[in-house]
Amino acid sequence: MRIIETRNYEEMSTLAAEMIGAQVMLKPRCVLGLATGSSPIGTYAKLVEAYRAGRLDFSQVRTVNLDEYCGLAGDNPQSYRYFMNHHLFSQVNIPQENTYLPNGTASDMEEESRRYEDLVEELGGADLQLLGIGHNGHIGFNEPTDCFPAEVHPVALTESTIQANSRLFDRIEDVPTQAITMGIGTIMKARRILLIAGADKKGIVEKALTGKVTPLVPASVLQLHRDVTVITCKEG
C-alpha cells in the first residue's frame, strides 16, 4: 500500500487524475471503476482538462460506477448517473453506451444486483477502481456491519450517511434511504485501487489503514489488497 499526503485538495486531485490518465494511456480499452461524492469532483475536472488539451482519449474506455440511489432515475439531478454525466461523461469523448451504473429504478433490486455483478464480471472487472471514504469508513455504500458483502447488493443507508448526503438535497426528507452498491468482494477484484480522501477524513483513514481489519470499518479491508494507493491532503 502506498500512502501519499498532498498539500491541498488541488494537488490531490491533480495526482489522482494523473494516475487515472496513465491507466487510460497504458490501456486505452481499460475498465475504470468510478465513484461519486465531493472528493472526486476535482479529479474529474482535471481529467476533463487533460482531454480538452488533447492528452487523453476516452473513446475506448468502459466505466463501472460503485453505486446508485434507489428510486432516482438517471435524469434526476440528485442521481449518480446525472452526477457522472455532469462532471465527466458529457465533457469527454466516452461513448454513453460504455458507461455503466446500477439501475436505481429497477423493479427488483435483488435481480438488478445480480445483473450488475454479472456485468462487471463480463467486463473483466475494473483495471483501476477509484474510491472515496465515508466518515464511518464506508466504501461505496458498504456501511459498517458484521460481514463484508461479497457482491453487488441493495443496502439501507445509515443515519450518519443520510445526514452527510443531505447537504446535496433541499431537505433531509428527500435523501434516499436505500441504494444499490458494489460489494466489498466486487471492489476487491479490481486490479488496482486508488482511494482519495480530504483533510476531514484524516481520522477514519488512519483507523482504516492501520487498525484492525473489520467489517465495522469497511475500508479496512483495503489492507488486504495487493495494489492500493491512498492520496490524502492536509487542507481542503
Secondary structure, 3 states (H helix, E strand, C coil): CEEEEEEEHHHHHHHHHHHHHHHHHHCCCCEEEECCCCCCHHHHHHHHHHHHCCCCCCCCCEEEECEEECCCCCCCCCCHHHHHHHHCHHHCCCCHHHEECCCCCCCCHHHHHHHHHHHHHHCCCCCEEEECCCCCCCECCECCCCCCCCCCEEEECCHHHHHHHHHHCCCHHHCCCEEEECCHHHHHCCCEEEEEECHHHHHHHHHHHHCCCECCEHHHHHHHCCCEEEEEEEEC
